[in-house]
Amino acid sequence: MKTKVLSLVALLMMGTVSVFAGNKTEKIEVKGNCGMCEKRIEKAALGVDGVSKADWNKETKQLELVFDDTKTDLDKVEVAIAKVGHDTPKHKAPDDVYKKLPDCCLYRK
């Protein structure tokens, strides 16, 4: 009986670890200015398969991400964000996309 209980506990613990094994939390800098930027940045990040949380802080310019690292990585998220007009550490938004942002969203000097 004791062996069965220990086996069951071990099995449950392994199952719990495997559920959380792919989730990763990271922060990256994303250029932007306002609430419209926040919505655009978060929407782009959440559009990447595997991203479950995206929260951009306009004061710190930091995007907190929670994602499944078996499905995606930071590079894919940064590419998606750059495509909508916001620079990240590794990817610069294309000039033509950046220039189409509303005036309040233009962050390059």
C-alpha positions in Angstrom: 0.0 0.0 0.0 2.8 2.4 0.9 4.5 1.7 -2.4 1.3 2.5 -4.3 0.8 5.8 -2.5 4.4 6.9 -3.1 4.1 5.9 -6.8 0.9 7.9 -7.1 2.5 11.0 -5.4 5.6 10.7 -7.7 3.4 10.4 -10.8 1.4 13.5 -9.8 4.6 15.5 -9.2 6.0 14.6 -12.6 2.7 15.6 -14.3 2.7 18.9 -12.5 6.3 19.6 -13.6 5.6 18.8 -17.2 2.7 21.1 -17.3 4.8 24.1 -16.3 8.1 23.1 -18.0 7.4 25.0 -21.2 6.3 28.3 -19.6 8.9 31.0 -19.5 8.7 34.6 -18.3 10.9 37.2 -19.9 11.1 41.0 -20.1 12.3 43.0 -23.1 12.5 46.6 -24.0 10.0 47.9 -26.6 10.0 51.5 -27.8 6.7 53.3 -27.6 4.9 56.2 -26.0 1.2 55.9 -25.2 -1.8 53.7 -24.6 -2.2 53.1 -28.3 1.3 51.8 -28.5 0.5 49.6 -25.5 -2.5 48.0 -27.3 -0.5 47.5 -30.5 2.5 46.0 -28.8 0.5 43.6 -26.7 -1.7 42.6 -29.5 1.3 41.8 -31.7 3.0 39.8 -29.0 -0.2 37.9 -28.1 -0.6 37.1 -31.9 2.5 34.9 -31.7 1.6 31.2 -31.1 2.7 30.2 -27.6 2.5 33.6 -26.0 -0.1 33.6 -23.1 0.6 37.0 -21.5 1.9 40.3 -22.8 2.0 43.4 -20.5 3.8 46.5 -21.7 4.6 49.3 -19.3 4.8 52.7 -20.9 6.9 54.3 -18.1 9.6 51.6 -18.2 9.2 50.6 -21.8 9.4 47.0 -20.7 7.2 44.2 -22.1 6.7 41.3 -19.7 6.0 38.1 -21.6 4.8 34.6 -20.6 5.3 32.1 -23.3 5.7 28.4 -24.0 9.3 28.0 -25.1 8.5 24.8 -26.9 6.3 26.8 -29.3 8.1 30.1 -29.7 11.0 32.3 -28.6 11.8 35.9 -27.9 13.1 36.5 -31.4 9.7 35.5 -33.0 7.9 37.9 -30.6 10.4 40.7 -31.3 9.9 40.3 -35.1 6.1 40.4 -34.7 6.4 43.6 -32.6 8.8 45.3 -35.1 6.3 44.5 -38.0 3.7 46.7 -36.3 6.1 49.6 -35.9 8.0 49.2 -32.6 11.7 48.8 -32.1 13.1 46.0 -29.9 16.7 45.2 -28.9 17.2 42.9 -31.8 14.7 44.2 -34.5 14.1 47.6 -35.8 10.6 48.4 -37.2 10.6 49.1 -41.0 10.7 52.8 -41.7 7.6 52.7 -43.8 5.6 51.0 -41.0 7.0 53.3 -38.4 6.1 56.5 -40.3 2.4 55.3 -40.5 2.1 55.3 -36.7 0.0 58.1 -35.2 2.1 61.2 -34.3 1.8 60.4 -30.5 3.3 57.0 -31.1 6.5 58.3 -32.9 9.4 57.7 -30.5 12.4 58.1 -32.7 14.1 61.5 -32.4 
